[in-house]
Every structure is written in structure tokens, then in C-alpha cells.
């Protein structure tokens, strides 16, 4: 009987390690996919994080003052990103980051992209694009380590339970927002990784060596993102409460209850010493950054710099603000993409996640009522400190920051506690299952989350940033025909003035372009309204198609619809509407001359609509 139990345990452990390996490989593949397919700069604060790393790489020192908005953050992530670029000899340039003036964050915006993405970002990557992808690589690797650390944390809480920790690891690995942020140039995933490692080490602290490692992980988390300091008390308390000392001091029964066998007081002193040691190590790592801030900005956290680089909240936090924060956390925790986190996934995703949370909540109630000593009843006091304390302290930290800052309704800010949140969710789902069903939990749960991750990649990244579809031929035929060729390769087929949706609103002008051959360069249109004697009234410069499809990526003979919203008031004062084409950057490239109007200058005259 004993041999069969041992054999069963060994098989379970081997199967768990194999399944964990599959989860880690899948996370790595999906991490690369999210990283490669999301256009550069199209993640929250990504261009600013790149600017921070580029400054370090080019200047060899940290920036000072509010010129770089992300320089308020500790620099560990940015040093790693800059160092990786330097190691491969990549130039940290900015020429590929070309702002899109037509970007919008509303659901009906013509373009969700903050930048015009040209062939400069294409494979093989080099210079600036390569450097940003290397910065993303740091996040991809951190996401894989975070997944493994989530499993390790679960196993530290339940030493004999494999299914729950594996399911939690799968949740962290395949959560769409985790993959999105884990494929971006951002310090969030690295901060989450260090935080989870610190929580795991706190539950494994059975000596000074592990306590030192836990303190180092806390300190490195702080050097990545200062808000993780909120988890320091949780790590130290977990070390203090988790008094699983060597034989002769304190031991635990198989249901997690502590039993002293002679020297409980001494074991408490010893664990308190380890907790203090971890705090001291973390503080020693953090002190150089704190001292620098004190010298430059008059405070250890550099609060004057923080206030100078954020959108500040006016007034107090009210109930409506807290509700908005909660709603923002929930939606974006599961998955929102885009440079401002403005692209929500389709509604069925969130409906499924609401049902999942409700099922987990009910499962918790079921689990508490069970008498078979299920996983809920096997959690030690130190385990509860981590499972409940880490999310609570993270939320309190965000709320404290939200008193002065706007834009804190982002689920990625909860990621330092992502592993405990995942374990709590899985613990609720496990409440519905009997012990025989635990073995299927990681397979079923992980498989469902992996499928969701793939669908979210398509609907949250691939579809929004895909080139706009060509217009129907009948639509082009119904417009005012032009057939004017610019520079011998860009043809304006037709144009059409639309109706203003309401009095005084902008009037849409739709242009229909076609390239007789691939342009091979990034061209921009200039729409100019002039008054009497050529006086300027209004002008708009943009990439055709609202910046969603740069001309250097156009295929030959593909028709591209380009709609410009012209202010009605400006159109009413104008006597001429003219259109021109020139390479980026505007003002330096030579105009592409219209073929039939060489004597009239570089701009093509478009007939004004009737009032």
C-alpha cells in the first residue's frame, strides 16, 4: 500500500512537471506572438519607457527632471533594456516612431494607433525597432518566470496539491492582459515577477539564506517599480508567521496547524530575525535610489518629480470615482489593448469572465462547507497572509496613489499580486470539484484560458491594427472622378464630400487613392484651405487612411479610402481647397507633382461643396 502511494506521488509530480513545462513553452510562444504582432509603441506608456531606456543607453546615466515622464520610476527595467540593446550593438534611435495625428481613443475612432507604422518596423528588425523589441523581450522572459513563480507559490501553500498551482500558473500564463503587457516595453511584468518571487521565498524562508533572497527580490521589485513597496509588510509578516523551523523548534501537521515541540518562543524569535533580515536587505538595495531622489528632489520618493509628470486629480476621491476605478480595474485586468488601453475585447470575453468570478465566489462557499479537508482548509496562516494580504495591500497602494493621480484605473497595476489573485480564483473553482476532479483542473482550465488568449490576440491586436479594407467598387464609381496621378505613381481616383451629421459639425471629405506601383516610401497628404489672396485658413497633414496603413506598405492597385473631417467653419471661410502629397517628414520632402497641372504648382484643386 505504501509503495503504491509513493508511486502515485511520483507519477503525479512527473506529470505536473511535464504539464508545467507545456504551460511555460506555450506562454513563451504566445508572449512572442503578442510582442511581435502588436505594433511598436501601441501599449500604455511604451514610447515613454523606450525614451527612458534610450536615454540611459545613449547618455550612460539616469535622466534628471521631468523631461522624460517615466524617469519618476526606478530604473532597473530600463537599465536591462538599454544594456541588452548595447550588447547586440543596436542603435537606440527614434526615427521609426512617427506620430499619428488621427489617433482616437473613442470606440468609433478612425484609427486606434498612436503611431504610423512603416516598413522601418518590418523584419529583419534593426536599430530603434530592434531595441524596442529587445525591451519587449525582457518583459516576455519576465512573464515566463512569473508563470513558474506562480506555480512555485501555489506549491509552497499546498505542498501535496499539484492541480491548483498548475491551474493558477495557466491563468497567469494565458490571461490576455498579462500577455499584452508581458509583450510590451513596460516595467509592469518585471515588477510582478520580482514581487511573486518575494512572496514565494517568504513561504520558503527556513533559514537566513532564503530570507536574504526574499529581501533581495523585494528590493529588486522596488528598483523596478516603487509601488511594490506595499508588498514589503506582507513578505515580512509571511516570514514571521511561517515558522516552519528545523526539527526541535516548530513543525506543522499535515492539515497546516502549527505544533511546537519544546521551544516555540525561540522559533518565534528566529523567524522574527529572518523577517527583519529580509527587510534590511530590501532596504539596502533600495537606499541608493532613495538617496538620489532626496538629493535631486528633496524627498526619498522624488514626489516633486512625480507630481510634475502625472495628470493630477482635482479634488477628493468620491464614491463615483471609486466605482469608476473598480470598473476600470475589472475590465482592463482581463484584457484591454491599445496605446492608452482603450481597445476593449468583444463583450463575450467579459461575460465569460464575470461568470467565472461568480462561479469562483460560489465555489468558495461550497469549499468552506466541505468536510473532506479540501484545499481551502489546508491553507496555513502564512498562506492566508499572502493570498489575502498581497491583493489587499496592492489595492490600497493604488487607491493611495489615486488620491493625487488620474489614469490609475488600469488592471496591470494589480499585477504585483497577480499570482495570489490567480490562486484565489482557482481555489474557488476547485470548491466545485471532488478530489478526483482536481487532476483535470489544470487541463480544462488551462486549455480554456489558452484558447481565450489566442482569440484575444486576433480580436484585440491583429484586427484593430490591420489595414483598412478596400472600398466597394460601386462606392468609388459614385464619387467625383479625378484620375490624377502624383509623382507618376500615386493616383487620386475620386473624391466625395459628405454631409455634416449636425449643424456646425465637421464635413467629411473622402479621397480614394490607388498606387500604380508600390510607393516604397512613407507619403503624407496635405489638405489646405485658403481664403482670399491665398491667406491660410486651415491645414491638415496626415498619413492616408488615418495612419492605419502607411504608403510604403501599399500593394500595387489596391484602393485605399481616406476620409478627412474638415471643420465646417473653416470651409465656410475658405475659397480654395487644395491637396498635395510629399514624403515624410512634411516640410522636407519634395512634392509629388500632379501630372496634368505642372504649371499650377504642387497642389491639386478640389471643388468646394455647395453651402
NORGI-V150408 format. One record per residue. N is the residue number from 1. RES is the residue in one letter. SS is DSSP state (helix for helix, strand for strand, loop for the rest). PSI is psi in degrees with one decimal (999 if undefined). NEAR is the number of other ideal C-beta (glycine too) atoms within 10 Angstrom. Layout:
BEGIN
N	RES	SS	PSI	NEAR
N	RES	SS	PSI	NEAR
END
This chain:
BEGIN
1	X	loop	-45.9	5
2	X	helix	-40.1	6
3	X	helix	-38.8	7
4	X	helix	-36.6	8
5	X	helix	-42.9	9
6	X	helix	-43.5	10
7	X	helix	-43.0	10
8	X	helix	-40.9	10
9	X	helix	-44.3	12
10	X	helix	-44.1	10
11	X	helix	-43.5	10
12	X	helix	-41.1	15
13	X	helix	-41.7	11
14	X	helix	-44.3	10
15	X	helix	-38.8	14
16	X	helix	-42.2	19
17	X	helix	-38.7	13
18	X	helix	-45.5	10
19	X	helix	-38.5	20
20	X	helix	-41.1	22
21	X	helix	-40.3	11
22	X	helix	-41.6	16
23	X	helix	-42.9	27
24	X	helix	-41.0	18
25	X	helix	-42.5	12
26	X	helix	-39.7	18
27	X	helix	-41.6	27
28	X	helix	-44.4	16
29	X	helix	-47.6	10
30	X	helix	-35.3	24
31	X	helix	-44.8	27
32	X	helix	-39.5	15
33	X	helix	-47.4	18
34	X	helix	-40.0	28
35	X	helix	-43.4	24
36	X	helix	-34.7	13
37	X	helix	-23.4	13
38	X	loop	120.9	25
39	X	loop	149.3	18
40	X	loop	135.4	25
41	X	loop	-4.6	26
42	X	loop	48.1	24
43	X	loop	155.0	29
44	X	loop	124.4	22
45	X	loop	17.5	22
46	X	helix	-43.7	25
47	X	helix	-35.1	21
48	X	helix	-38.8	18
49	X	helix	-38.1	27
50	X	helix	-40.9	26
51	X	helix	-39.1	21
52	X	helix	-49.1	28
53	X	helix	-39.3	28
54	X	helix	-38.9	23
55	X	helix	-45.0	21
56	X	helix	-43.6	24
57	X	helix	-37.4	20
58	X	helix	-35.4	14
59	X	helix	-19.3	10
60	X	loop	20.6	9
61	X	loop	171.1	8
62	X	loop	145.2	17
63	X	loop	157.4	16
64	X	loop	144.1	12
65	X	loop	178.9	11
66	X	loop	7.1	15
67	X	loop	-40.4	11
68	X	loop	115.7	20
69	X	helix	-32.2	17
70	X	helix	-2.5	22
71	X	helix	-5.1	22
72	X	helix	-19.2	21
73	X	loop	147.9	25
74	X	loop	156.3	26
75	X	loop	6.9	22
76	X	helix	-49.4	21
77	X	helix	-44.1	27
78	X	helix	-32.4	29
79	X	helix	-42.5	17
80	X	helix	-44.1	21
81	X	helix	-44.5	30
82	X	helix	-41.1	25
83	X	helix	-37.8	14
84	X	helix	-40.4	18
85	X	helix	-44.0	25
86	X	helix	-37.3	17
87	X	helix	-34.0	9
88	X	helix	2.5	9
89	X	loop	26.4	9
90	X	loop	138.5	20
91	X	loop	136.3	15
92	X	loop	71.9	23
93	X	loop	172.0	15
94	X	loop	7.1	12
95	X	loop	-23.9	12
96	X	loop	-16.7	22
97	X	loop	97.0	21
98	X	strand	108.8	20
99	X	strand	143.6	11
100	X	loop	109.6	21
101	X	loop	-12.8	13
102	X	loop	8.3	20
103	X	strand	145.8	22
104	X	loop	150.0	14
105	X	loop	1.2	13
106	X	loop	158.6	8
107	X	loop	-28.3	9
108	X	loop	17.4	5
109	X	loop	145.5	16
110	X	loop	-31.9	17
111	X	strand	129.2	21
112	X	loop	-6.9	24
113	X	loop	130.0	23
114	X	loop	-18.7	22
115	X	strand	151.5	22
116	X	strand	120.7	29
117	X	loop	110.2	26
118	X	loop	-176.1	18
119	X	helix	-11.8	15
120	X	helix	-25.5	19
121	X	helix	-2.6	21
122	X	loop	167.1	12
123	X	loop	140.9	9
124	X	loop	137.0	6
125	X	loop	146.0	18
126	X	loop	160.8	15
127	X	helix	-128.1	17
128	X	helix	-49.6	22
129	X	helix	-40.1	21
130	X	helix	-41.5	19
131	X	helix	-41.5	28
132	X	helix	-38.1	29
133	X	helix	-34.0	22
134	X	helix	-36.9	23
135	X	helix	-38.5	29
136	X	helix	-33.6	27
137	X	helix	-36.6	18
138	X	helix	-42.8	21
139	X	helix	-38.5	28
140	X	helix	-46.8	23
141	X	helix	-41.4	17
142	X	helix	-36.6	26
143	X	helix	-37.4	27
144	X	helix	-43.9	19
145	X	helix	-39.4	18
146	X	helix	-41.3	28
147	X	helix	-46.5	30
148	X	helix	-38.7	21
149	X	helix	-31.8	25
150	X	helix	-44.2	32
151	X	helix	-44.2	29
152	X	helix	-39.4	21
153	X	helix	-42.9	28
154	X	helix	-39.3	29
155	X	helix	-29.1	21
156	X	helix	-30.3	21
157	X	helix	-41.2	27
158	X	loop	86.2	19
159	X	loop	-25.9	12
160	X	loop	13.3	10
161	X	loop	118.7	20
162	X	loop	-36.1	24
163	X	helix	-46.9	25
164	X	helix	-51.5	25
165	X	helix	-36.0	26
166	X	helix	-42.3	29
167	X	helix	-39.8	30
168	X	helix	-40.2	31
169	X	helix	-39.7	31
170	X	helix	-38.0	32
171	X	helix	-47.9	27
172	X	helix	-39.1	28
173	X	helix	-37.2	31
174	X	helix	3.9	25
175	X	loop	123.5	25
176	X	helix	-41.6	27
177	X	helix	-33.5	25
178	X	helix	-40.0	31
179	X	helix	-38.9	30
180	X	helix	-51.8	30
181	X	helix	-32.2	28
182	X	loop	-5.3	32
183	X	loop	15.8	27
184	X	loop	161.2	29
185	X	loop	93.4	28
186	X	loop	151.3	27
187	X	loop	-1.2	28
188	X	helix	-45.1	28
189	X	helix	-37.7	29
190	X	helix	-39.0	26
191	X	helix	-41.0	30
192	X	helix	-39.0	32
193	X	helix	-51.7	30
194	X	helix	-39.9	27
195	X	helix	-43.3	34
196	X	helix	-38.6	31
197	X	helix	-39.2	24
198	X	helix	-42.1	31
199	X	helix	-41.0	32
200	X	helix	-46.3	28
201	X	helix	-31.2	26
202	X	helix	-36.6	34
203	X	helix	-10.4	25
204	X	helix	2.7	19
205	X	loop	95.2	29
206	X	loop	16.6	17
207	X	loop	172.8	12
208	X	helix	-34.7	13
209	X	helix	-46.9	11
210	X	helix	-35.8	18
211	X	helix	-39.1	27
212	X	helix	-41.8	18
213	X	helix	-40.2	19
214	X	helix	-42.7	30
215	X	helix	-38.5	30
216	X	helix	-41.5	19
217	X	helix	-39.7	28
218	X	helix	-45.9	31
219	X	helix	-41.3	27
220	X	helix	-34.8	22
221	X	helix	-42.7	31
222	X	helix	-40.3	26
223	X	helix	-10.6	24
224	X	helix	-43.1	28
225	X	loop	121.3	23
226	X	helix	-26.2	23
227	X	helix	-18.0	19
228	X	helix	-7.2	27
229	X	helix	-22.2	17
230	X	helix	-20.1	22
231	X	helix	-9.3	30
232	X	helix	-47.1	22
233	X	helix	-35.3	14
234	X	helix	-44.5	25
235	X	helix	-45.8	31
236	X	helix	-41.3	26
237	X	helix	-38.9	17
238	X	helix	-40.5	30
239	X	helix	-41.4	30
240	X	helix	-45.5	20
241	X	helix	-30.8	20
242	X	loop	67.0	26
243	X	loop	60.8	24
244	X	loop	82.2	17
245	X	loop	170.1	22
246	X	loop	163.4	11
247	X	loop	133.9	7
248	X	loop	-7.5	11
249	X	loop	-60.1	19
250	X	strand	139.2	22
251	X	strand	176.2	15
252	X	strand	147.0	16
253	X	loop	173.1	8
254	X	loop	-9.3	9
255	X	loop	11.4	9
256	X	loop	-0.8	18
257	X	loop	133.2	9
258	X	strand	139.9	18
259	X	strand	120.6	9
260	X	strand	141.0	15
261	X	loop	43.5	11
262	X	loop	-28.1	9
263	X	loop	57.4	14
264	X	helix	-36.2	15
265	X	helix	-44.2	9
266	X	helix	-36.6	14
267	X	helix	-36.1	21
268	X	helix	-43.1	17
269	X	helix	-39.5	11
270	X	helix	-46.6	19
271	X	helix	-33.9	23
272	X	helix	-38.0	14
273	X	helix	-39.0	14
274	X	helix	-40.8	27
275	X	helix	-43.5	24
276	X	helix	-40.4	15
277	X	helix	-43.2	19
278	X	helix	-42.5	31
279	X	helix	-38.4	20
280	X	helix	-45.0	14
281	X	helix	-45.1	19
282	X	helix	-41.7	26
283	X	helix	-40.5	15
284	X	helix	-36.5	12
285	X	helix	-36.1	19
286	X	helix	-24.3	21
287	X	helix	-42.9	13
288	X	helix	-41.7	11
289	X	helix	-42.2	21
290	X	helix	-40.9	17
291	X	helix	-40.1	11
292	X	helix	-45.7	16
293	X	helix	-40.2	21
294	X	helix	-43.7	14
295	X	helix	-38.9	8
296	X	helix	-37.6	14
297	X	helix	0.7	19
298	X	loop	12.0	11
299	X	loop	152.2	13
300	X	loop	-30.2	15
301	X	loop	2.6	15
302	X	loop	42.7	23
303	X	helix	-37.9	14
304	X	helix	-38.3	15
305	X	helix	-42.1	20
306	X	helix	-48.2	20
307	X	helix	-28.4	14
308	X	helix	-11.6	15
309	X	loop	16.5	19
310	X	loop	162.1	17
311	X	loop	112.2	10
312	X	strand	140.8	10
313	X	loop	137.0	16
314	X	loop	114.4	7
315	X	loop	-174.4	7
316	X	loop	169.7	7
317	X	loop	120.3	15
318	X	loop	176.3	9
319	X	helix	-41.0	7
320	X	helix	-37.0	8
321	X	helix	-40.6	17
322	X	helix	-39.0	12
323	X	helix	-40.8	10
324	X	helix	-40.0	13
325	X	helix	-46.3	18
326	X	helix	-42.8	12
327	X	helix	-43.7	11
328	X	helix	-41.8	18
329	X	helix	-45.9	19
330	X	helix	-50.7	16
331	X	helix	-46.9	20
332	X	helix	-16.0	23
333	X	helix	-39.9	21
334	X	helix	-41.2	23
335	X	loop	111.8	26
336	X	strand	134.6	22
337	X	strand	-174.7	30
338	X	loop	161.3	23
339	X	loop	-23.9	23
340	X	loop	16.1	17
341	X	loop	35.5	24
342	X	loop	-5.9	19
343	X	strand	100.5	22
344	X	strand	151.0	18
345	X	loop	164.2	20
346	X	loop	151.1	12
347	X	helix	-37.9	8
348	X	helix	-29.9	10
349	X	helix	-48.6	19
350	X	helix	-32.4	15
351	X	helix	-42.7	10
352	X	helix	-38.9	12
353	X	helix	-33.0	19
354	X	helix	-44.3	12
355	X	helix	-36.7	10
356	X	helix	-44.2	18
357	X	helix	-42.0	13
358	X	helix	-41.3	11
359	X	helix	-39.8	15
360	X	helix	-39.7	19
361	X	helix	-44.0	12
362	X	helix	-38.0	14
363	X	helix	-33.9	20
364	X	helix	-44.4	18
365	X	helix	-41.8	10
366	X	helix	-42.9	15
367	X	helix	-37.0	20
368	X	helix	-28.2	11
369	X	helix	-10.3	10
370	X	loop	151.0	13
371	X	loop	9.9	6
372	X	loop	20.7	7
373	X	loop	54.2	12
374	X	loop	-176.2	20
375	X	helix	-30.1	24
376	X	helix	-40.3	17
377	X	helix	-3.8	13
378	X	helix	1.3	16
379	X	loop	129.9	18
380	X	loop	164.9	22
381	X	helix	-40.5	14
382	X	helix	-35.8	26
383	X	helix	-42.2	22
384	X	helix	-34.7	14
385	X	helix	-44.0	25
386	X	helix	-48.5	30
387	X	helix	-41.6	22
388	X	helix	-36.8	14
389	X	helix	-40.0	21
390	X	helix	-49.8	30
391	X	helix	-40.0	19
392	X	helix	-48.2	14
393	X	helix	-33.9	19
394	X	helix	-44.4	24
395	X	helix	-44.5	17
396	X	helix	-37.5	11
397	X	helix	-42.8	20
398	X	helix	-41.0	19
399	X	helix	-39.5	14
400	X	helix	-43.7	14
401	X	helix	-32.2	17
402	X	helix	-16.8	18
403	X	loop	-24.6	12
404	X	loop	-15.5	16
405	X	strand	145.0	16
406	X	loop	169.1	12
407	X	loop	23.0	15
408	X	loop	11.0	19
409	X	loop	45.0	19
410	X	loop	126.0	22
411	X	helix	-25.3	21
412	X	helix	-22.4	25
413	X	helix	-16.6	24
414	X	helix	-4.6	22
415	X	helix	-24.3	28
416	X	helix	-23.5	29
417	X	helix	20.6	28
418	X	helix	-42.9	29
419	X	helix	-49.5	33
420	X	helix	-38.0	29
421	X	helix	-43.3	21
422	X	helix	-41.9	26
423	X	helix	-38.6	29
424	X	helix	-41.7	17
425	X	helix	-46.4	21
426	X	helix	-35.6	27
427	X	helix	-37.5	24
428	X	helix	-42.1	22
429	X	helix	-37.6	22
430	X	helix	-21.8	26
431	X	loop	-23.3	22
432	X	loop	-14.0	14
433	X	loop	155.8	20
434	X	loop	168.1	10
435	X	helix	-34.3	13
436	X	helix	-25.4	7
437	X	helix	-12.8	12
438	X	helix	-33.3	18
439	X	helix	-24.0	15
440	X	helix	-6.9	12
441	X	helix	-50.6	22
442	X	helix	-33.2	27
443	X	helix	-51.8	15
444	X	helix	-48.0	14
445	X	helix	-45.6	23
446	X	helix	-39.9	22
447	X	helix	-42.3	12
448	X	helix	-43.5	15
449	X	helix	-36.8	20
450	X	helix	-41.3	18
451	X	helix	-41.2	11
452	X	helix	-39.5	19
453	X	helix	-41.4	24
454	X	helix	-45.0	14
455	X	helix	-38.4	15
456	X	helix	-33.8	24
457	X	helix	-43.0	22
458	X	helix	-48.6	11
459	X	helix	-23.4	19
460	X	helix	-18.9	25
461	X	helix	-53.9	24
462	X	helix	-51.5	12
463	X	loop	-48.6	11
464	X	loop	-30.4	19
465	X	loop	9.9	20
466	X	loop	154.1	11
467	X	loop	146.9	14
468	X	loop	147.2	16
469	X	loop	150.6	9
470	X	loop	148.5	15
471	X	loop	154.9	16
472	X	loop	142.8	11
473	X	helix	-35.0	9
474	X	helix	-34.2	7
475	X	helix	-42.0	15
476	X	helix	-41.0	18
477	X	helix	-29.9	11
478	X	helix	-11.4	11
479	X	loop	171.4	17
480	X	strand	116.1	12
481	X	strand	141.7	13
482	X	strand	-58.1	18
483	X	strand	45.6	11
484	X	strand	131.6	17
485	X	strand	131.6	17
486	X	strand	127.2	23
487	X	loop	18.4	18
488	X	loop	4.7	11
489	X	loop	-16.6	20
490	X	strand	117.7	22
491	X	strand	126.8	18
492	X	strand	104.4	22
493	X	strand	-44.0	19
494	X	strand	170.6	21
495	X	strand	161.3	22
496	X	strand	128.3	17
497	X	strand	133.4	19
498	X	loop	-175.8	14
499	X	loop	140.0	9
500	X	loop	133.9	16
501	X	loop	-24.7	9
502	X	loop	166.5	7
503	X	loop	127.3	6
504	X	loop	-4.9	9
505	X	loop	165.7	12
506	X	loop	148.3	16
507	X	strand	125.3	18
508	X	strand	134.2	15
509	X	strand	117.1	21
510	X	strand	125.7	17
511	X	strand	144.1	22
512	X	strand	112.6	23
513	X	strand	154.5	23
514	X	strand	138.0	20
515	X	strand	124.4	20
516	X	loop	-23.3	12
517	X	loop	154.7	12
518	X	loop	123.9	16
519	X	loop	-36.4	21
520	X	loop	0.3	13
521	X	loop	160.5	16
522	X	loop	103.5	20
523	X	strand	149.1	24
524	X	strand	141.5	22
525	X	strand	151.3	23
526	X	strand	117.6	18
527	X	strand	119.2	20
528	X	strand	129.6	19
529	X	strand	127.6	21
530	X	strand	150.2	18
531	X	loop	-157.3	14
532	X	helix	140.9	10
533	X	helix	23.9	6
534	X	helix	14.5	9
535	X	loop	136.1	10
536	X	strand	137.8	10
537	X	strand	-45.6	19
538	X	strand	146.7	17
539	X	strand	141.7	12
540	X	strand	127.2	17
541	X	strand	133.2	16
542	X	strand	166.5	19
543	X	loop	132.4	27
544	X	loop	146.6	23
545	X	loop	29.6	23
546	X	loop	27.2	23
547	X	loop	9.8	23
548	X	loop	-14.7	23
549	X	loop	88.4	23
550	X	loop	146.3	26
551	X	helix	-25.5	27
552	X	helix	-4.1	19
553	X	helix	2.5	16
554	X	loop	145.1	23
555	X	loop	153.0	11
556	X	loop	135.4	11
557	X	loop	11.1	12
558	X	loop	129.1	13
559	X	strand	132.1	18
560	X	strand	125.6	22
561	X	strand	135.1	20
562	X	strand	106.6	23
563	X	strand	129.5	15
564	X	strand	133.8	20
565	X	strand	113.9	15
566	X	strand	124.4	22
567	X	loop	129.5	17
568	X	helix	-38.9	15
569	X	helix	-41.9	12
570	X	helix	-39.2	16
571	X	helix	-34.7	20
572	X	helix	-30.0	13
573	X	helix	-12.9	14
574	X	loop	150.5	21
575	X	loop	-16.0	13
576	X	strand	139.9	15
577	X	strand	118.5	23
578	X	strand	151.1	18
579	X	strand	135.7	22
580	X	strand	166.5	20
581	X	strand	137.0	25
582	X	strand	155.9	20
583	X	strand	155.5	18
584	X	loop	144.0	19
585	X	loop	147.0	12
586	X	loop	142.4	13
587	X	loop	-11.4	8
588	X	loop	-41.7	8
589	X	loop	149.7	15
590	X	loop	143.9	9
591	X	strand	143.8	15
592	X	loop	112.4	20
593	X	loop	139.9	19
594	X	strand	137.7	23
595	X	loop	-36.3	13
596	X	loop	3.1	12
597	X	loop	44.4	13
598	X	helix	-27.7	9
599	X	helix	-5.3	5
600	X	helix	10.2	12
601	X	loop	-177.9	13
602	X	loop	-10.0	19
603	X	loop	144.8	20
604	X	strand	133.3	20
605	X	strand	128.3	13
606	X	strand	134.2	19
607	X	loop	132.5	9
608	X	loop	150.9	15
609	X	loop	157.2	15
610	X	loop	142.7	5
611	X	loop	999	6
END
